[in-house]
């Protein structure tokens, strides 16, 4: 997959294009990507996704913006897995946010990306103050040489599939509902970095997986599978949260204890799949109490993973 940024001067082929944040790449996104890649193939175009960094709502209101379901790297990996040939990332800043809708179409869609076919959601808005709409896109299509089609809302079990619905399921600890909306278990990927190594002192060595954002969409203790260590996924238990027994920093940390494993993982890139919530994060009176609880968490995770494997 080709990744481009900003005002790339490369002479790239025309594209079949869709535009959006694509946070999480849920079933609705997947349906759109399937239609995009199929149309690109039929028309002899490069299938391209235009996305933004940061998320526009993070730019305008960082304190109230929704939590991210995926980092930019995770999003690009998922887009590539669904057959997207090119991802173009526009830096969302003050000047980009101020682009008038017709200027966005001319400068970005027509000149920068050379769009020939455009697929958008029914509620798509664009340009300064979200003033652009489907009617304007269609009106400008004749001038700039592209066609526009819309993608209807995707439903699952009678309800609209959305990133907001995935976030709500994760926040509620309903991993089965999140998986149904995503079409896969929810996961977080990151590089293993050095931590305080307290887990090793307690007898439960952990891999500290780097988080790209400090507000993950879920917290607590989980039974997980870990990919990135050999060919097969490995069983583990994970803690995702602010570790209130250890520190008052408020910084979210993802720590993973792999069962029956003792090798060095520093700098490895792991993907942690969240399968079952064991409990909420809590503050314990002392480290001995925490250690005893970790042992119980490990046992609960082992039992769940064994039963799910045998089901």
N, C-alpha and C positions, 0 to 999 in steps of 0.2 A: 504494500500500500504506500502511496505517495503522500507525504505530509508537507503542506505549504503554509506559509504565513504571510500576512500583510500584503503589500504591493509587490508580489513576486514578479520579476522581469522575465522569468523563464517562458519560452514559447511552448506552452502546453496546449493539448488538444481541447476542443470544445467539450462541454460537459452536459450531462443530465444531472440536475441539481435538486437537492432538498436542503432546507434551512431550519436550524433549531438548536436548542441546547442539548437534546438527546441525553439527558441525565439518567443513567441506569440502563439504557437500551432495553426497555421493557417490551412486552408483546406488541403494543401499539407501534413503537418505534420499529420493531422487527418487521411488521407488516409493511410499513412505509419503505423500509430498506429493501425488502423483497421486490416491491413494485418498482423502486428506483433502479435496482440492478438489472431487472428484467427489461425495462424500457431502454436503459442504456445499451444493453446488448442488442436489442432489436433495431435501435437507431444508429448503431456504430459510434456511440459516444462514450466518454469516460464517466462512470458513475461517481458523483462527488457530493460530499456533505459539507455545508458551510456551518461552522459552529463558532462559539464566542468564548473568550477567556479574558477576564473572569465572567461568570454568569452575570447578565445585566442587572439582576436584582441584587447581587453582591456589590456591584459597583454603586448603585443608587442608595442602597440601604443595607450595609454589611451586617448590622446588628439584628435585623429582622428577616434577612434572606433565608430561604429554606436550606436545611443541611444538604450537603452533596451526597449523592449516591455513589459517585465515581469520580476519581481524579481524571485529569486530562489524559494521562497515559492509559488508564483503565478504559476510558471511553474509546480512545483510538484503537486499542487492542480488540475491543468488542466490535467496533465498526469494521475493522479488517476481517474479523471472523465471520461477519455477515456479508462479505463480498464487496465492500466498498473499495473502489480503486484509488480514491483520493479524498483526503480530508483537508479542508482549508480552514485555518484558525485565524479569526480576526480578533485583534486586541481590542477589547471593549473599553474605551476611554472616553474622555469628555468630547473630543473632536468627533469620534465615531458616533457617539450618542447624539450629536447635534446634526448629523447628516439629514437633510430633508429626504422624504421618501423617494422622490424622483431622482435625486442625486445618488441615493443608495442603489437604485436600480441601474442607473447609467454607469457609475464608477465601479461598483462591486460586482453586480450580477452580469452586466453586459461586457465591460472592458476587462476587468480583472479576471473573471472566471469564464467568460465566453459561454454563458448559459444558452442552450438551445431548447431545452425542455425543463420545466420547473414543476416540482410536486410540493404542495404545501397542505397543511392542515386547514380545516374549514374555518378556524378562528384565528388564522395567521395575521399578525399585525407587524409593521416594520417602520423604520425611520424615526426621526425626531418626534417625541411625544406619542409614538405608536400611531401616527396619523395615516400611514399607508395601509391599504386593505386589498382584498382580492380584486375588486373592480379596477383599482389603479394598476395593479400588476398586469391585468389583462389588457387594459388600455395601452400600456407602454410596450406590451409584447410585440405589437405590430411594428413599432418604431425600432426596437432593438433586436428583433429576430428570434424570439423565443415563444414557445407555447406554454400555457399554464394549465395544470390539472390539480384537482383537490383530492385529498384522502379523507374518507369518512372516519368518524370516531370508531375505534376498535373496542368491542365489549368482551368481557369475560364473566361468565356466570351472571349475565344481565347487567353488569356494572361497567362504567367507563374505565378503561385501563389508563393510568396516568402515573407520573412520577410522584405526585402527591399521595396517591393511594398506596404506593409502595412504601413511602416514608411512614405513613400512618401505621401500616402493618408492622414494619420494623420497630417503630417506637413502642407499639403495644406488645412486642415480643412474639407476634404471630408469624413465625418464619414460614410456615406452610402457606399462608395467604400471600406473603411476599414472593415466595417461590412460584406460586401459581400465576402471579402477575408478571414476573420476570421470565418465566419459562426455564428457570435454572435456580439453584440456591444462590442467595445473596453472598457476595464475597468482597473482600478487601485485599488489595495487593500492595506490596511494599518491600523495600530492602531491609534486611536485618541489620540493625545498628546496635552499638554498645549502650547498655543501660547501667543501672546501679548494681546488677548481679545479685540482688537480694534473693531472688528465687533460688539460685544455686545454694546460698547459705541456708535456706529453709528446706533444702532437699528436693526442690522442684525447679530445675533449671529451665529458663524460658528464653525463647527467641523474641526480641523486642522488634516488632515490625513497624517501620516508620509510617506515620500517618501524614498525608499531605494537607489535611485540614483538621482543626482542633475541635470541630463539632461533628462527630460521626453520627449517623442516623439511628444508631442503636447502642445501648450500653448493657453491661451485665456479664454474666459468666455463661459460656456456651460450650456445647459439644461441637467440634469442628473437624473438617478434613483439610489437610494442607497439601498443596501442590507445589512442585518446584524442587523436590528432593528425590531424584531418581524418577523412574517411569510411573510408579504407582503413588496414589495419594496416601498420606499417612494420617492415622487417627491422633487426635489431640484434644486438649481442653484449652480454651482461650478466655482471657479476661480483657474486657474493653471498657475503659472508664478512667476516672481520675485518681484511683488508688487512695481513698481517704484515710486508710490506716497508716499509709506510708508518708504521705505528703499533703500539704495544703495548697499546692501550686495551682490546682484546677486544670492542669494540662492533661488532655486525653492521651492514653497509652494503650497500645494493643500488645499484649504479652501472650505467647503461645507456648504451652508445655506439650512437647511431642512424647507420646508413649513409647517406651522401649527404644530410646534414641539418645545418643550421647556425643554426636559429632559436632564439629565447629560449623556454624552456619553464618558467621559474620559476612556481610556483603552479598549473601544470596538473596535472590528476588523470589519471594513466596507469595502464593495466593491462598488466602484463608477462606474456606467456605463455611458459613454459619448454618448449622443444621438443627440445633435444638437449644432453647434457652433453659438453663438450669436454675438460675436465680438472679435477682437484682444484685448490683454491687452494694456493699455495706461497709461500715466502719466497725472494726473490732477493737476490743479493749487492749490487746497486746499482740505481739508477733506469734506467740505460742497458740493463741486462739485462732489467728489467721492460718497458721500452718495446719491445724487440725481441720479447718474448714476446706482448705485446698485439697487435702487428702479425700474428703468426702466428695468434693466437686470432681476430682479425678475418677473416683469410683462411679459416680453418676454418669459421667461422660462415657466411660468404658462400657457400662451397661447399655446405654442408649445406642451407641455405635455398633455394639455387637448384635443387639436385637434388630436394629434397622438393616444390618447386613444380612441377617438370617431371615428377614421377613419375606 
